[in-house]
Amino acid sequence: MHTDFAELLDLDRKAVTLSIDLLAPVTAEDLSRPTPCAGWDLAGLIAHMTAQHRGFAAAAAGHGADPQPWQPVPADDPVAGYRTAAADVLTAFATAEDTLFTMPEITPRTIPARMAVGFHLVDYVVHGWDVAVARGVPFDPAPELVAATLPIALAVPDDDQRLSPGAPFRPAVPVTEAATPLERLLAALGRDPVR
């Protein structure tokens, strides 16, 4: 599926908006819920998602090599902090079409904006599912989100790097031929879609 940059931004905005909607009902009591991400409860996942927004926003502004924005920080109101970071990254992406992104957190080489926003899209569709599983609620992204995200996910190398500590994705999980596109997407990035 080929999309132009404006369409990609719109898809990313939809994924981020879905994640905001999924997090909106979260209370302090929910923060200790387990997630599909090894070692992270919901508080840890929200902190990671917030830091990724900040890091991508910094990269869009030409400051992606600075490690500080990528670091999770405690927040008195993690959901409000997440909403602010989400708005910031969407604003930063809107004017970054011709930017080369430096993101050592994700890749050692500079990458074009289109690829960076594609990575962000994958992150927030998949993390949306993580949040939904943690909350025990359905996850039903728009079909166009899954259609745009699946080819990117399938292109991520499934090699020994996925076994290293801190790897963003675990080894792919096998699925049947009857698997839905969403199940194939999740499995490609090491999530068990039958959770």
N, C-alpha and C positions, 0 to 999 in steps of 0.2 A: 504494500500500500504506500503510495507516494503522496505526501502532503506538502503544501508550501509552508513557509515559516508562520504565516498568520494562522493557518489551520492548526499547525502544531501547537502554537501558543493557546489557541482556543481549547484544544484537547487537554493540554496541561492544566489550564484554568479549571476545566470540568473535573479533572482528577483531584486537584487540590480542594476545590469546593466540596466534593464528595467527602474528602477526609475531614474537612471542617465540620460538615454535617454529622459525620459519625462520631466526632469527638465532642460535639456540643453538649450532649447529656451527661458526660463523664463528671463524676463527683469525686471528692477526696477519697471516699471509701472504695472507689473503683481502681484507684491508682496501683494497688497491689495485685491486681488481677494478672495471671500469667498470660503470656503472648506466645505465638508460634516462633518468636525470635529467641533463640537459646540465650539464657542469662538475663533477659529483660522482662521485667513486669511492665504494666502499661505506663507507669511513670517513666521508666527508662526508654521505652519506645517513643513516647511523646517528646522527651528530651532530645533523642536522636533525630527525630523528624524535624524538630524545630531547628536544631543545629545544622542539618542539611539544607534547610531553606536559607539560613543565614550564610552558609558557605557558598551555595550557588549564587545568591544575591551578590556576595562579595566578588565572586568570579566574574559575574556579568559586569561589574563595575571596574574590572581589571585588577582586583586585589585577592584573587583566589589562592595565591601562594602563602598568604598570611594564615597561619594555623589557627589563630584565635577564633574566628567566626565559626569554624568547624567543630569547636569543642562544646559539648553539652554543658549547660549551666543550670543549677537549681533555680526554680521559679516558684514564687508564692502562689501564682495561679497559672499552672502549666497550660491549660486550654487557652486562656487569654494570650499568653505568650506565643503559643502556636499560631493563633489567628493573626497576630501582628507580624510574625515572621513570614507567614504565608502571603499576606498582602505585600510585604516588602519584596519577596522574590518575584511575584507576578509583575509588580511594577518594574523591577530591574530587568526582567526578561523582555519587556515590551519595547525597549530601545536598544537591545543587544544583538540584533540580527547580524551585524558585521563584526562582532567581537570574537576574538579567539580566547577561549576559556582556559585558564590555568587552574587545575584542580588536583594537586598531588594526592589529596585524600582518595581520589577515584582512579586517576590515571597519571602516569609520569609525563605524558606528552600534552601539548596544547591541542585543543580540539575546537572545531567550529561551533558556533552557537546552536545550530540545528541539532548536532549530536548531543551537546550538553542538555538542551531542553528535552530531547528524546530520553536521555538517561533519567532526568528528573521525572518525566512522565512515568517511566517504568517504576521508579521508586515509589511514587505516590499511589499508583494503582495497586501495587503489591502491598505497600504498608497500609492502605485502606482496608485490604482484606485482613491483614494482621490485627488491625483495630477491631474490625467486625467480629473476628473470631474471639478476641479477648473479651469483648462485650457480650458475646453470645447472641448477636443479631445477624440478620441476613446481609449479604453483600451482593449488590446487584448493579454493577457499573454499566453504563451505556455500552451497547455493542461496539460502537465506533472507538471507544477507549480501548477495549480489549483488542480489536482488530489492528489498531495502530501500535499497540504495545507488544503484542505477541512476536512480530518479526524481530524487534529489537532484543527481546529476551532470548529468543532462539539463537541470536548471533553472539551472545555472551559466551566466551570459551568455558567449557565444562571440563576443567583440568585440575591438577593438583593444588593450584592456588586456592581453590574453593575449600580446601581442607585446612588452610592456615588459620591461626587465631585472628579474629577480627575480619575475616573475609565477608564481603557484603552478601554473598550468596553461598548456599550449601550445594553439594553435588545434586544434579538433576534427579528427580524421582520418576520412575517409570510410570506411564499411564497406558490405558488401553486405547485402541483405535476409536472407541466410542466416546472418548473424553471430549468435553466441551472446549471451546477456545480458552475460556477462563481457566479451566483445569489444566490445560496444556501450558498456559502461561505460568501458573503457580508452580507446576511440577518442574518446568525448565529452570526455575530459580531456586529449587530445593525445598519448596513448600509441599506438604502433603495435602492435596486438594480435597481429600475426603474428610478432613477434620470437621 
